Amino acid sequence: MELKKHTIQFNINDIKQLLALNNTDSGLLSLTELAPHKSNWFNGRYDLYLYKHFACVGLRDLFLKETFTTNAILEKTISFEFIFQGGSDMTLGKQSLVNNDMPRLCMASHNRKSNQARHHKNGESYTGVGIWLSPVALSELFFITPADYPDLVVQMLEASINHSLIYPLTANMRSIIDELLNNDFTGQLKNNYIEAKITELLCHTLSAIKAPELAFNQDNSLSIAKANAMKKLLSILDADLHNTPCLGTLATRVGMSKGQLTQTFKSSYGMNISEYLTQKRMFKAQALIKQGKLSILQVALEVGYQNQSSFGRAFKKFFGYTPLKNQAY
């Protein structure tokens, strides 16, 4: 992902300082005001907002007319990218996230010198909301209890690692994003409305990342038949991570064609079935290693890998460190 016809380097703390000096009643500051010479790179809006004096928020509804890369070095920061429509390829540290044009939430934690780059291409569109904030501020505002979350998510909420995870957008999240981008309020009323909606969005997000499949099953915009098929599919996948049926068998068991199943899952969860399985397997593997009852080989077999070598490669690609290093912790 070396898309660099133009590169914009930015510092999140500098943006927060600019927003703190912003004296507009709405609290919104257009990117075109910060960089007017780049306003011809896109059509639409990219507004910045300072949430409760500690979080930087980006409200985007864009059509890109230029190819460019935005780059930032982030430390001790959590980012939530709510992608409603479209999107761009991203690089988070050593992780590459290829845009699949599906609605999704990308949660990322940035510990030390974590690079976040977004690779924009001429002709792409993007509608969504981005939030960047400190883990301390998030915890203090929402009274986060680590025991309520999976181990990996706790590490990310503390920004103790550089990592990212993909989650589905619930119906409530989609509705809030639409209300943030499309409302008729002006002045101070708009400022108050945006702050309230961001709080609401973060509440739904923190609830969803505790148990994303449950949250989506309870709050989605699918038809009853498709929602039931997705619930059945997840129960099949989660019940047997080490011996997952093939796509054809899965489709038959949930009453869909292979194409319909693939498209419905991807549009619902923001990733394909194999990516979902990898994420679930890595969550389970990390928990098993932490328990210390199984060898690395036994963990590998338990989560569906044929040998320790292939598991080790997948684990390192996902987490950025080896299973043995995780075991040492």
N, C-alpha and C positions, 0 to 999 in steps of 0.2 A: 504494500500500500504506500507507494512513493509518489502520490499525486501532488505535485508542488509547482504548478504553473505560477501561482502566487501563494505566499505564506503569510498568515497573520499570527503573530506571537502575542499572547496576552497574559496578564497576571490577574488572578481573581481578586487579590487584595486591592490592586489598583482600581479595579472596576467597582468594588465595594466603596472605596473612598470617593469615587466620582458620584456614585449613587447617593451617598450620604450628603453630598453637597447639592444634589438635585432639589430644586425648590418648586417643582411643578406640583399642583394639587393632587393630581392622579398618582404621583409617585413613579410614573413610567418615564423612561428615557429611551428614545429611539436610537438604535445603532447608527442610523444615518446622521444623527447629530454628533455622535462620538467620532465617526469617520466618514464625513460627507463625500470624500473623494472615492469611497468604495460603494456609494449608494447605487451606482449603475451596475453592480455585480448581481443584483437580485431585484425582483418585483415582490411586493407584499410588505410584511411587517416583521421586524425583529425588535421587540421592546425588552428592556431590562428593568428589573424591579428589585428593591432592597426589602426583604421580608424580615420584619422585627429586628432590624439593625444587624443581623448576623448571617443572613442567607442571601445569596445572589440568585435571582430567578430570571430565566429567559423565556419569553413568550414568542413563538415563531410560527408564521404562516407564510411561507416563501416559495417562490419559483426562481431557481438559480439561472443566471445568464452568463456566468463566468465559472471557470474551473479554479478552485483555490483550496488551500488547507488552513484550518485554524489549529493552533497548537498552544498548549498550556502545560506548565509544570505545576503539579498540585501536591501538597503535603498536608497530612492530617485533615483530609477532606472526604466527605461522602457526597456522591452525586447520584441523582435520580433523573433519568431521561425517560419521559413519558412520550412515546412516539405514537401519535394518533394516525398519521398517514405519511407515506413516503419514507424519507430518511436518507442517510449517507453512510458510507463505510466509516468505521471508527477503529482507532488503535488505542487501547488502554494498557499502558505499560508494554508488556510483551504479547498481549492478547490482541488478536485481530478479530473484529466483529464485522462480518460482511452484511450489508444491508439486504434485507429480503422483502422490503416494502410491506411488511405486516405490522399491525398494531402490537406494541409490546412495551414493557417497562425494563429498562436496563439500569440495574443498581451497580454502582462501582465504588470501591473504597481505595483511597490513595494514601499510602503511608508516608514514604520518603521518596522524594524526587520521582514521582509517578507522572509519566507523560500521558496527556490526553490529547489526541489529535482526531479531528473530523475532516474527512476527505470529500469535499463537495465537488460535484460534477455538473457541468453545464447541461441544463435540461431537467435536472432533478427537482422534485418538489419536496417540501418538508412542512408538516404541521405537528406541533407538539409543544411540550413544556419541559424545561430543564431546571433543576434545583441543585445548587452547590452550597454545602453548609458544613460546619465543624461537628464532629461526633459529640463533643461535650455539650454544645448548645442544643443539639437534637435530643440528647438524653435528658437534659435538665428541663426542657420545655414539655416533653411528652412522658416523662417519668418511666423511661425504658427499664424493664426488668430482664436482665440477660437470660435468666432461666426459662423465659417464655419463648426463646428463639433457638433454632438449630445452631450448633457450634460454629459452623462456617459463617452464618449470618451474624453471630455475635462478634466474631473477629472483624467483619466488615463494618458493623455498626460502631466499633471502636476505632476503625481505620488503622488496625494493627497490621494489615497486610495490603498488598496491591492485588486487587482481584475484581472480577465482575460476574454478575449473574443475570440471566434473562427470566422475566416473569410475564404472565399474561396480564393484559389490561382488563380489569373488571368493568362491568357496565357502569358502575358508579364513577370509576376513574374517567371513563370516556365522557360521561356527562359533565363532570367537573371541568375537564380540559376544554370542552366545547364552550362552557359558560365563562371560563377565563378568557378565551379568545374572542367570544362573541357576546357582548352585553352592551346595553345602551347607557350605562351610568357614565357620569362625567365628574371631573373635579375630585373633591374629597370623598364623595360617595363611591366613586370608582376605586379610590385607594383603599377604603374600608372593605369594599366588596372583594377586591383581589386578595387582600390579606386573609379574609375569612375563608375564601375558596382554597387558598394554598394550605391553610391549616386543615381544612376538611380533606384535601387531597393527601396530605401527609398522614392523617389519621387512618384513612383507608389503606394507604401503602404499608404502614407499620402493622396493621392488622393482617394484610394479605401475605406479607413475607414470613409470617409465623407458620402458615400452612397454605401455600398458594393454590394447590389443587382444590382444597375445601372452599377457599374464598371464591374462586372462579366458578365452582359448581353451584354455589349459592347465589351468585351475582353475575349473570352473563346475558347476552342478547340473542342466544341461539334459540332455534325452535325447540319445542319439547323433545321431539324425536332425536335431534342432533345432540342436545344437551345430555339426554339419557345415554346416547351412544358414547359420548366423550367420558361420562362417568364410568361406564362399563369398561372402556378401553383403559382408563387410568387404573382401575382396580386390577385388571389383568396384568398390566405392566408392573405395577408396584408389588404384586403378590409373588412374582418370580423373576427377579432381576438377573439371576444367573442362567436362566433358560427361557429367554424371550421368544415367543412364537414369531414366525415370519410375517411379513406384511399381508400376504394373502390370507393367512389363517386369522390374523387380527381383524381384517376387514369382514371376513365371513362371520366371525363371532359377534361383531357389533352390528351386523346387518347393513354394511355399506360396501360400495365398490372400493378398490384400492385407491383410485384417483380421488374419489369423494372423501375417503378417510384422510388421505394425505393433506388435501386442501383444507378440510374443516379443522384438522388439528393445528396446522400451521397458522391459519388465520385466527384461531382461538388463543393459542399459547405463544405466538411470536417466534416459534422455532419448529424444526421438524422432529419427528419421533425419535430419530437416532440422537439428536442433540439433547432432547429431554432425557433419554435413557442415560446418556453420559453424565448429565448433571445429577440425576438421582443416584447413579452408581457411585459417583465421587462423594456425595453427601454420606451415603451409607458406609463407604470404605473409610472415610475419615473417622466416623463414629466408632467403627469396629477397631480401628488401629488405636484410638484413644482408650478403648476399654482394656486393651492389652492382653486379651485372652487368646487371640489367634495370631499365627505367624503371618508374615506378609503374603506368602503363597496362599495360605488358607483364606485370607481376606480377598485376594485376587479371584480365587475360584468362587467364593461366596457371592461376588458381585458380577459374575459373568465373564471373566477373562480366562483364557485357556492356560496361561502361564504367567509367571512373575514378571518377566521382561516386558511383555505387552502391557500389563497392568502398570508397571513402573513408568513406562513412556507416557501412557494416558494420564496418569496421576500428575506427573511433572508438567505436562502440557496444560492441565487444568488449573493446578495450584501454583505452579512456578517453583516447586521444590519436590524432592523425592519422598516416597513413603517412609523411608528410613529416617529422614530428617523429621518428618511428622511424628514418627514413633519416639524419637528422642525427646520431643516436647512433652 
